[in-house]
Amino acid sequence: MIPTPSLPSATFSPPRLGLALASALLSLPVLAQEAAPVARVEITGSNIRRAQAETASAVQTLNAADIEKSGKSSVAELLQTLAVDNQGSVPTTFGNGFAAGASGVSLRGLGTASTLVLLNGRRVAPYGLADDGQKVFADLNIIPLEAVERVEILKDGASAIYGSDAIAGVVNVILRRDYQGTAIKGNYGKTKEWDGRDARAAITHGFGDIDSDRYNVLLNLEYSEKAAIWNRDRAGRGAVGRGDLRDLGFSAQESLSGAGAITTNNAAGSAVNGNVRNPDTLDYYNRGNLAGVGFTRTFPGAACGNFTTHPQGDPGGGCLTDAAQQYSQIQPKQKNINFFGRAAWQLTPALQTYAELNVYHSESHSATTPSGISGSVGYPGGPVSNAGVSLGAAHPDNPYFGTAARLRYLAADVGPRLSEVNSTFTRFVAGIKGTVAGWDIDSALLYSQNKVSNDLNGYLQRDVAFALLNPTATNVAAASLNPAYAALPAGSLWRIAENAGLNSPELYAALSPRISNDAKTHIAQIDFKASREIGKLEGGGLGVALGAEFRHESTELKPTTGTERGNIIGLGYSAYKGSRNASAIYAEVLAPVLKTVELSGALRADHFTDVGNSYTPKVGVKWTPMRELALRGTFAKGFRAPSAAENGVGGLAAFSTASDPLRCALGVEVACDPAPIAVITSPNPNLSPERSRSFSVGAVWDPLPRSSISVDLWQIRRKNEINQEQTDAAIAAGNVARDPSTATGIAGDPGAITAVLANYVNSAQTTVRGIDIDARQRFNLGGDYGNLTFDLKWTHLYKWLRTERDGTQRDFAGTHGNCDVSNCMGTPDDRINLGATWERQNWRVTANVNYRAPLDNILFKNDPDGCATHFADGTDAPRGCRIASFTTVDLTARWLATPKLEVFATIQNLFDKIAPLDPLTYGATGYNPLDYAGAAGRFVSAGVKYKF
């Protein structure tokens, strides 16, 4: 007999506490027993059909009812709240990120590029815009929610079965295979602030019976739209949406958006009325605070007005405005339409042909702060410009009349920067499956593509801005590329701040024209697989599977207009192009050698025309010493071939922050603190694939008839990781561009770094280790009180350890790092989902608790630099240098009013918990993107579903 663990009196560690809670649930009495036959099915992670659902690999399955009970309105939202998801996922709320308009999942926190997403067991074309300009991933928004039959999440490596990208696991979305009748569904919801409207409608229609009519046709059409949620509409909700955090004890510089700030070390933010640098002293001053600094003219109209003013000599002096709160969003505006159709024909009793068509189109409209005239621009293969933008000597808004002065200006008169992303996804599959000569076969042709266009407004053309602020003569080169600028009268001026009302619409059309970029990806594939039993063993049939596939992949992102010559202020260059062929053969065996022992193994050989061959094995074992208990374990190798963004043609110029150790050592204090820089990265055709080794050991225990608990220890070690060369390493090697005009006069001062040149390299190795605890207990409440089911999912992360090429090791588990992978959302070491569902006759009510563990506000464990952010008095921020944990409760209810009519409602974030302060992340303002529910606030929706 296996003893039930008791609750210890000592302080719990997360995994011990999870085991204790799960066991406590399972130890309660059960009043009845249920039994259901299990059909032979194909489980994600294997190509062999089997009678037992539990395999050597851990697979989490969410059926349509589970999705309904979650209350989530999309598969993307559902997956990103699961315990198995961690840092590096891409939420749709990243409206201004590289991959705007899409959503991706990151199993085990290894990034979206290491999680393979399948639709009905086959690949989909990746999203056209790579996250961070590098990570190619599948957009989860393409999945039609009402057509989903179940979602299977394979939680260990599976490259031996599916090939490249399955290092961290696989998300396989299984859509309905047949349907009869018609169902319509509609729901509508808003936040408690009466914004963020979410309206959805769907119709599903099917006809034909595959058994009697020998055909079935399924058609599904869905439409949804979400309204924007603005930062400014969450004023008073903690730090949510706020850039100015001085009332919480931060300085203007430590605030998330100290727009307009001037520091004593001669750095300046972009001010709404302009910060200008004295040509003689090289000190910055604000045009709204001129007294006593020797200006040749006064500008009473340039005063700060309603904005906060600080004395010029104080840290954070100048004219400050919270641009992030005024212009940025918590949620972009979105519209989606999705069509899925499937037809199947039973040719013979043993053979069936089928075809699937999925067409999806989305629009995403996002906004962020106005452009700021500052900093450097650059592009791969070209020069880095560090000349800055200046007010001309004769410009009437220049306080240093007769001498040009460098300008830091927040172009609020131009308006916010706007992005409209349109994405169209198409996928077509035609295949045949059945039984031939005792073999279960499945073969298909697949074509899938994604087209993305991104139209941008509010961005400034650098050459035109410089010409309009320095109107000595028409810029001939700019005029040849910008007809709107060429049409302006000679000597046209861009008047700033208080005089911006003098500017004409024609001038703004020339200064900030609409720019765009386009991307396209596609996959064309043919595949074949067959499986059968080839003999009998003591434990059952010896199953084998064989398969082969060939596919052509292509990816192209064209650069945003003007970025190819570094001409768009504040917008990096991103472009890539590449194509390749990939072919593979694979084999799998399932051997129940004893009644209690099942062995499994798989081997796959892949060939890529750009990176060569890869051979990946996987083995597994399951031992069932008793009917209620199964022990299991797996070992697998994996790989990920470089994407076109990494080894194709193109490059990336983005923006980051870094300190300058060379100038810091010379005594230039400003160089000791991180400052904005451009990071320019070029693809590397000599990259090798990433490689991985993973293992898992675990147990599945059903101690009572309606009870189940599983515990799995797992580890993934990924090496040859493809990353940008470390910024600090590139700086130490001298791979930088500098601005000599910023030199302080200290001997040897070369001037500030404007750009770092860091190519893609095979560099680091990452080891991720953790434990998964899953438990379920169902109670029959007796009489007429229905059933009550508890469901626990707990993932604890012991380690997220990166080892650099020089041997340096950094553990990010439980910290705010790794910002290379996590979009600076951090790596929580615990994520928990706890659900409780009550069902009685035609009623069902579910409460779901979602928990994220606190984060140490450091970049990695034992970081010698200590806390990543500080209050104005120098103490750690937030207090204790810790981002608070975050817990929400969601409530869903369903009432089956008649056999055909269903009424349902959902309350997300039932208790209206406010997202805790996060002053470090760049994915949101004032809060962590993982805590979106606490930024939007309580959300209530209701709907109906009717079946004909």
N, C-alpha and C positions, 0 to 999 in steps of 0.2 A: 504493500500500500504506500502511495506517495503522500507524505504529510503536507498539510496545508500550512504555508508560512503564516506566522502570527505577526501582529503589529508590534514592533519593538518600541521601547519607551525612549530610546535615544533619538537624536536629531537624524532625520532621514536624508540620505542622498537621493537625488531624483530617481535613478533607476530602482533603488530599493523601495522607495515610496510607491512607485508605480506598481511593482510586483505586489506590495502589500495591499494596496487599494484594490487591484484586480482580484487578488485572492479573496479579499473580504467580500467582494461582490459575489464571487463564485461559491463561497461557503454558505450562502443563504439557501433556505429550502426551496425545492421545486415541487410544484403540485401536480404536474402532468408531464407526459413525454410525447415528443413529436418524432415522427420518422417520415422520411421522404426518399424515394428512389433517386439515384444519381445517374444521369445518362452519360454516355461517352461524349466528351467535349474536348475541344482544343483550347488549352490554357496558354495565355501569353507567356512566352519564354520557352515554348516547345512547339514542334510541328507534328507531334504524335498525339492522336486522340486517345483519351483515357477515361476510365470510369470514376477515378478518385480526383476530386478537385484540388486537394493539397498535394503540392509537389515539393521537391527538394529546395526550390527557390521560394522566397516569400513573395506572395502576390496579394495585393490589396484590391478587392473588387467592390465597386460602387454601382449598384443597379439603379434603374430609373426611380424607384421609390426612395433610395438613399439620396439621390440628387434632389428630389422634391422636398424631403425632410430637411435638407440643408438650408433651404430658402434662398439659395444663390440663383442668380438669373442667368448664369452662363457657366460653361465648363471651366473657363479660365478663372473665374472668381472662386469656384469650388476648389480647384487644384491648389490655388495659392493660399488657401487657409489650412491645408492639410499639414499634419505634423511632419510628413516626409519631405515637404518642400522647405527650402531654406534659402540662404542668401543667393543673390544672382538672378532671381526670377525677375521678369519684366512685366509690371502691371500696366494696364491700359492708361492709368493715370499719369504715366510718364509722357505727357503730351508734347513736351519740348525736348525729349531725348533723341538720340540717333535713330531709334526704332519707333518713332512716334506712330501711334495708331494701332500697334500690335500688342500682344500679350504672350509671355512665354513662361515655362515652368523650369525650375532648377532643382532636380532631385539631389539630395545629399549636399546641397550648396556648392556643387561643382560647376555651376553655370549652365545656361540654356543650351550651349553648344554640345554639352556632354549628356544631354537627355534626349533620347530619340522619341519622337511623337509619331504614332502610326494611326491611320484611319482604316478600320477593318483589316488590320494586319499588314498594311502596305504604306509606303512613304507618301508624304505630301511635299509639294514644292515649298522650300523655305521662304520666309518673308523677305521681300526685296531689300529692306534696310537693315543692315547688320547692327546689333546692339554695340554701342561704343565703337562703331565703325569696323568691328572685327568679328563679333560672335554671331554666326549665322544660325537661325533657329526657326522652328515652325510656329506660326501664329495660331494660338488656340481659339481665337475668335471665329475661325472658319467653321467651327463645329456646330451643326444645327441641334440645339438643345432638345427639342421635342422628338427628334429622330434617334436619340441616343438610347440604346438598349442597356448598355453597361460600360463602365470604364475600368480597365484592368491596369494596375500599376505594378510592374515588376521592379522590385526594390534592390536588385543587384545587377552586376554587369551581364550583358547579353550580346556582345559582339559576335560570339560564336554562332548565334542564331540569326541575328539581324544585320551584322556588319558594323560599319563605322558609326560613331556618335553614341552608341549605347553603353558608354563607360559607366555612367551613374545609374542607369536603369532605363526602363521603357514605359511610356504611357500609351496604351493601346485603347482607342475609343472604338467600340463596337456599335455600329448603327443597326437599326432594325433591318431584318432580312425580308420580312413580309408583313403585310397589314391588310385588314379588311374593314371597311366602314369609313366614316368621316368623323373627325374630331376638330373642333375649333377651340381656341384658347386665347384669352386676353387678360392682361393684368396691368395695373397702373400704380405708381407709388411716388412719394416725395419724402424729403427729409422733414424733420420737425420745424426747420426754418422755412418750409414751404418752397424749397428750391430743389435742384437736382432731379427734376422730373425723369422718371423711368417708365416708359410706355412700351408694351410688347404685345404682339399679336401673332398667332400661328394657326395654320390649317394643315391638317394631315389627312390624306385620302388614299385609300387602298382598295383594290378590287382584284378578284380572281383568287381561286383556291388552288394552291400548288398541287394538292393531291387529287382533287376531283376535276378541276379545269385545266390542270397542267401548266398554269401560269399564275403569276402574281405581279401586280404593279403597285408601287408605293410612291406617293408624291407628297413632299413636305415643303411648305413655304413659310418663312418667318420674317418678321419685320420688328425692329426695335429702334428706339431713340432715347438718348440721355441728354438732359440739359446740363449746361456747365454749372459748376459751383465755384464761386470766386473767393479768393482769400479775404477780400474786404467784407464779405458777408459772414465771416466767422469772427469778427471783432469781439473781444471779450471771452473767447473760447480758449483760455490759456494762452499758449504761445502759437497756436495753430494759425498759419498764414501770415505771421508777423515777421518782418525782417528786422525791425527796430526792437531790441530787447534790453534797452538801457534801464527800463523800470524794473527789470529782474536782476539788475546788478552788472550787466555786461557793458563794456565800453562800445563806442560806435564801431570800432574796428573788429571787435569780437562778435558784434551783431551779424546776423546773416545777410543783411543788406544795408550797410552803412553808406548809402548813396550820398555823395557830397562831402564825406568826411575828409578832413585834413589832419594829418598827424604831425607831430613835432619832428619826425625823421624824414620829412619831405616827401611823403607819399600822399596821394590825393585820390579820392573817389570822384566819380562823375556827378557833378551837381546840377540841379535843375536850372540854376542861373549861372553856372559856369565857374569852375575853379581855374585860375590862370597862374602861370609861373612867372615870377619876377625875373626878367632876363639877366639882371645883374647879380642878385643874391641866389637865384635858382630855388627860392622858396615859393611854395604855393599859397595863394590867398583866394578868398572867395569874393566874387564881384558884389555880393550883397553885404559885405562887412569890410569897408575900405578905410575906415578912419585910422589915421596915424601910421600908415605904412607907405606914405610917399607916392601915392598914385597921382598921375597928372590930371585926372578928371574924377568927378564923382558920378555915381550911378544910382540915384535915389530909387529909380524904378526897379533896380535889380536887387532890392532888399529881399530878405527871406520871406516876408509876408507871414503866411500861416505856418511856415515851416520853422523848425527849431534852430535857433542860432546859438553858437558857442563862440567865446572869444578866440581870436585867431591863434593865440599861443597855446591854447589848451589842447591836450590830446582829444581827438574827435571834434576839433573846431571846424567851423564852416557852416554851411547851410544844408541841413540834413532832411531827407525825405524818405519815407518807407515805400520805395517803389514796388517792392515785392508784394506788399499788402494791397497796394492800389491796383496793380496791373495783372498779377499772376493768378493762376487757377489751382484749385484742389482737384477738379475733375474737368476734363475737356468735354465739349459738346460732341456727340457721336450719333451717327445714323448707320444702321446695318440692315441689309436684306440678304437672305440666305435661301437658296433652293437646293433641295436634295431629292433625287429621283432614283429609283431602283426598279429594274424589271428582271424577272426570272422566268425561264421557260424550261419545262421538264421535257427534254428531247426523248429520252427513253427512261424506263424505270431506274436506270443506273447513272444517267448523265443529265446534267442541268447546265444550261448556259445562263449567264447573267450580265447585266450592264448597270453601271452606276454613273451618275452625273451630279456633281456638286458645283454650284456657282454661287459665289459670295462677293458682295460689294459693300464697302464701308467708307464713310466719311468721318474724319475727325478734325475738329476745329479747336485749336489751342491758342493761348496768348501768354505772353510773358513781358517782362519789363522792357521799356524803350531801349534803343541802342545807346551805348555810351561812347563818346569819342575819347579813346584812350588806347594805350597798349600797342602791341605789334601784331602784324599779320604775316602769314607765310604759307607756303605750299610745297609739297614734296617735289624735289628736283629744281626748285626755284629759289630765289633769294628770300631772306627774311628782312622785312622792312621795319626799321626801328626809328624812322624819322618822326613818328607821331603826327598829330594834326595840330596846327597852330592857327591862331587868329593873326591875320595879316597886319602888317605895320599900319596900313591905312584903314583897317576895318573900324567902323564907327563904334562897335561894341568892345573894342580893345582898350583897356584902361592904360596901357603903356603905349600911348600914341607915338608912332614913328618907329616902333620896334616890335617885331613879331613876337608873340608870346604863346607858348604851348598851352593847349586847352584841354580841360577835362569837363565834358558837358554831357548831361543826361538829356537826350533829345525828346523830351516829353511833348514838344510841339509836333513832332513827327507821329507820335502815338506809339502804342505797344507793338511789339513784334508779334505777328500773327502767322500761324501755320495752318494750312488746309491739306490734309493727307487723304488721298483717295487710293484705295486698294481694291483690286479685283483679283479674286482667286478662282481658278477653274481646275477641276479634276475629273477625268473620265477614265473609267475602268471597264473593260470587256473581257469576260473570261468564261471558262468551262470547268466544272468540277463534277466529281462523281466517283464511281468505282469501275476500274478496268483491271481485269485479270487478278482480282483480289487486292489491288492497290487503291487506296483513297488518293485521288489526284486533285490538284487545283492549279490551273495555269491561267495567266491573264496578261493583257496588254494594259499599260497605264500611261497616261499623259497628264501632267499636272503643271500649272504655271501660276505665277503671281506677278502682277504688274502694279507698281506703286508710282504715284506722282505726288510731289510735295511742293505746293505753291506757298511762297513766303512773301510777306509784306512787312514794312517797317524797318528793314535792314538798310543801312547806309552804304552807298558806294563811296569808297575811300577817295578815289581820284576826283569825283565830283564834289564831295564835301570839302576837300582841300582847295579846289578851285574856287568854290563859292565863298570860302572864308578868306581866301587870298586872291582877290579879284584884280590881279595885275593884267592878265590876258587870258583869253579862252584857252583851255587845255585841249589842244588839237586831238591828242590821242583819245581822251575821254569823249570828245564830241563825235569821233568816228565810230565809237561803240555805243553811244547813248544818244539817239536822235532827240529825245526830250531835252537833254542838256544842250545839244547843238542849237535847238530852236529858241533858247532863252536869249533875251536882249544882252548885248555886250555889257560887261561890268555888273552883271547881276550879283547880288549879295544874299547870303543866307544870314538873316538877322536872328539872333538867339535870345532866349529867355524872355525878358519883358518886351522885347521888340519883335517877337516872332509873329505877331499879328500883321506885320508889314509884308510877310512872305506870301507869294501867290500860290495857288494850287499847281500851276505849271512848274514852279520851282520844286515843290515837294515831289511831283511826278518824276522829275529828273534826279533828285537827290535819293529817292527811295522807291525805285520802280519795283514792280512784282518780279521776283526771281523764282526759279524752280529747278527741281531735279527729277529724274526718272530712274526707275529701277525695274529689272525684270529677272526672274529666275524661272527655270523650268527643269522638269525631269521627264524623260521618256524611258519606259522600262518594260521589259518582258521577263516573266518569271515562270518557273515550274517547280512544283514540289509533289512528292508522293510518299505515302507511308502505308505500312501494313505490319501485321504480325508474321514473323518468319519461323516461329517455332514456339514451343512451350517450355517453360521453366517451372520450378516448384511453386513459385508465387504467382504464375500467370503467363500470359503471352509475351514473347520477346518481340518488342516493337522496334521498327527502324523507320527512318525518314531520310530521303535524299532530295536535294534541291539544287537549283541553279538560277541565276538571274544575271541580266545584263541591263545596264542603264547608262544613259547619257545625261550629264548634268551641265547646266550653264548658268552663269550669274553675271549680271552687269549692273553697275550703279554709275550713272553719269553724274559728274560733279555739278553742284549748284552753280547757276550762272554767276560768273565773276570770281568764284573761289579758285578757279584754275589759275588765276593770276594774282591771288591774294588781295582781291579788291573789295571784299565785303567785310566791313568792320564788325568784329565780334562773332564771325561765323567761320568755323574751320572748314577745311577742304576734306572731302571724303569721296573716293571713287575707287572702283575696282572692276575687273573684268577677267573672266576665266571660264574655261570649259574643260571637261574631261570625260572619259569613259571609265566605267567601273564594271567589272565582271566578277562573279563569285560562284563557287560550288561549295556545298556543305552536306554534312551527314550527321545523323543523330541516332542514338540508340537508347532504349528504355528497357532495362533488364530486371524484372522482379525475381532475383536469383533464389530467394527464399520467400516463404509466405510473409515474413516480417521484414525483409530487406529488399529495397528497390534501388538499383544503381542507374544512373543516367550519364550520358556523355554526348558531347557535340564537338565537331571540328569544322572550321570554315576557312577557306582560302579565298582571299580577295586580291584582285589586281587593279590598281589605279594607273592610268596612263601618265599621271604627273608625279606620283610618289612610289610606284612600284608595288611590291607584294606585301601581304600581311597574312599571317597564319594565327588563328585564335582558337584555343580550345576552351571547353568548359566541362567540368565533371560535377556530379552531385550524388548524394546518398541520402536515403530516407529509411530509418529503422523504426518499426512499429512493434515494440516489445509487448504492448497490450493494446486492446481496441481503443482505449481512451487516450493513448499517448503515442506521439510520433516525434522522433528526434531526426533532425535534418542538417545538412551542411552542403556547401557548394564551394568550388574554387573556379575562377574564371580569369582569362586574360581578355583585354579589350584594346581598342585603338580608336583614334579619331584622325582622319586624314585632314590636312590643312584645307581651309576654305579658300575661295578665290580672293577674299579680302586679305588673306594672309600670305598667299604665294602666287597670286595672279599679277595683274598689271594695275597700277594705281597708287594709292597711298592715302594718308590721313594726316591732317593738321588739326589738332584739338587744343583745348586750353586746360591748364592745370595750375598748381602752385608748387613752389619749391624754394628752399633757401639756397644761399650761395656761400659755400664754405670758404672759397678763396677770398672773397671780399670780407667775409666775417672775420677771418684770421687777420686781415689788414686793419681791423678796427672800424669798419663801416657797419654800424649797428643795424641799419635797416636791412642789410643782407643776411643777418642772422635769423630773421623771421621769414616764413613762407610768403612769397609774392607771386602774383599772376605771371605765367609764362605760356608760350606756345610749345606744344610737343609735336614734333613732325616725325611721322613714321612711314616707312616704305615697305612694301611686301618683299618677301625673301623667297626666291624660287628654290632655294636649297634646304628648305625646312623639311624635317622628318615628321612622320606622324607621331601624335601623342600615343603613349602606351600605358596600359594599366594592368594591375593585378588586384583581384578582389576575392574575399572569402566571406562566408557567413556560416554561423552555427546557431542552431536554435531548436526550439521544442514547441509542439502544438499539443495542448492538453485539454481534453474534454472531461473534466472530473464529474460533471453532472449532465443529465440529458439535455438541458437547455443552456449549457454553459460552455464557454470556449475561451482559452487563453493561449496566446503565443508570445514567445520571447525569442528575439533574434539578435545576436551580436554580429556586427559586420565591420568590415574595413575595406577601403579602396585606396590603393596607392597609384597615383598617376605620375608618370615621369615624362621627360621630353616635352614639358608643357610649352605651348606656344604663347608667348607674351611679348609685349613691348619690352625692350631692354629697360632695366630699372633706371628711372630718372636720375637717382643719385649716382648710379654707376656711370651713366653717360656724362653727367656733370663732372665727376671726378676724372674721367678720361679726357675732358676738354672738348666734348662734342656739343658745343654750344655756340650760339650767336649772341653778341653783346651790343649794347648801346653806349658808345663812348661818351655821348653827350651827358650821360647821367653820372659820370665820374665826379667824385667829391673833391678832388685835389690831393687826397692822401696818396703818397708815393706808391706807385704800382697799381692803383685802382683802375681796372680795365673797363669799368662801367657795368651796369646791371645786365643780367641775363634776360634776353627777350625770347629765346627759343632754345629748346633742347632737341638734338637729333638722335632719335632712339628707334632703331629698326626692330622688326619682329625677329625673335630668336627662339630656338629651343633652349629653355633655361631651367626653370625650377622643377621641383618635384613636390607633390602634395600628398599627404597621408591624412585621410579622414576616417575616423573610427567612432562608432556609436552603438546604441542599443535601441531596438524597437520593441515596444510592449503593446500588444493588442489584446483586448478582453471584451467579451460580450456575455451578458446574462439576461435571460428572459424569464419573467414571472407571470404565471397565471394567477390573477388576483381573486379568482373564485367568484361564484355567483354570477352577477351581471355587471361586474366591475371591469372586465376587459383584461388586457395584457399590458405589462410594463417591461420595456427593454432598455438596458443600459449598454452603452458602447464606448469603450475607451481606446484612444490611439495616442501613444506617447513616444516621442523620439528624443533621446538624450544624446548629445554630442560630447564625446570624451575629448576629441582632438580634431583640430583642423590645422595641420602643421605643414608649413611650406619651407622647403629647403632650397636656398638659392645656389647658383653655380659655385659661389665662393665658400659654400658650407654654412652660411648664415641661416639660422632657423628661427622661424616666427610662428607661434601658435595663435590662431585667431579665434578659437572657440570661446564664446562668451564675451567677445570684445566687439568694438565698432568696425574693425577691419574684416576682411581684406577689401579695400576699396577698388582693387583691380577687377574683382569678380562680383562684388556684392552691390555695385552702384552706391557704395558707402551706406548701405542699409544695416550693416553689421551681421554678425554670425551668432544668433541666439543659441545657447547650448540646450535649451529645452523648448519644445513646442508640443502642446497638448490639445487634443480634441476630445471632449467628453459630451456624449449625447444621451438624452433620456426621452423615450417615446412611449406615450400611452395610446393604446388603441382599444376602441370599444365600438362594435357594430359599424356604424358609418362615420365614426369620428376618429381622428388621429391628431395628436398634439405632440410636438417635439420641441425640446429645449436643447440648444447646443452651446457649450462653453468652449471658447477659443482662447488659448493662453500662449503668450510669448514671454519668455524669461527676460529678466533685466540684462542690460549690456554694460560692461565696463567701458567707460568713454575713453578708451585708449586704443591705439591702432593695432596693438598686439600685446600678448601677455608679457609682463615684465619689461615693457617699453621704457628704456632709460630716460626718454623725454617726458614721461609721466602723462598727465591728463592732456587730452587733445585740445580742450578749450578751457578758458579761464574767465573768471569775472574780472571786472575792472580793477579790483584790489589785488589781483594776482592769485586768488585762491581758485581751487579746482571748480569747474562748472560742468554739469549741475553739481549740487552738493554731494560730496562723497564720490565725485567723478563717476557717476553711474546713471545711465538712462533707465528710468523706472520700467518695471514689467507692465504688460498691458493685457487685460482680460475683458472679453466681451461675452454677452449672452444674447443669442438669437432665438426667437420663438416663431414657430410655424404651426399652423393649424389647417386641417382639411375636413370638410364636411361633405359627405356624399348625400346630397339632398334627395336625389332619385338615382336609379341605376344609370342614368345618362348625364345627370347634372352634378358637377363638382364645384364647390365653392372653397376658396382657400385664401389665406392671409399670412403675411410675414412681418415680423418686426425685427429688423437688424439693429444690433446694439441697443437692446431693450432698456438698459439703465442709463443710456446716453453718456457712457464713459468718455471722457476727454483724453485725446492722445497726449502722452507725456512729452515734455520738451526734449527735442533732439537738436542741439545747435551745430552738429557736424555734418549730417547728411546733406547731399546736394540733390537728392531726388524729390525733396519737398521742402516747404518753408516752415520751420519751427517744429516739425514733427517727423517721425520716421514713416516712410511710405508703407512699411509693414502694418502700420496702425491707421490706415486710411479710414476705417470705420469710426475711429475716434475723432477724426478731422471733419468728416461729413456730418456726424451726429446721428441720432436716432432716425431710422428710415422705416417707413411703414408702407406696405403695398398690399393690394388685394386683387383678386381676379376670379374668373369663372372658366370652367372647361365643360363643353357639351359634346356628347357623342351621338351621332345619328345612326 
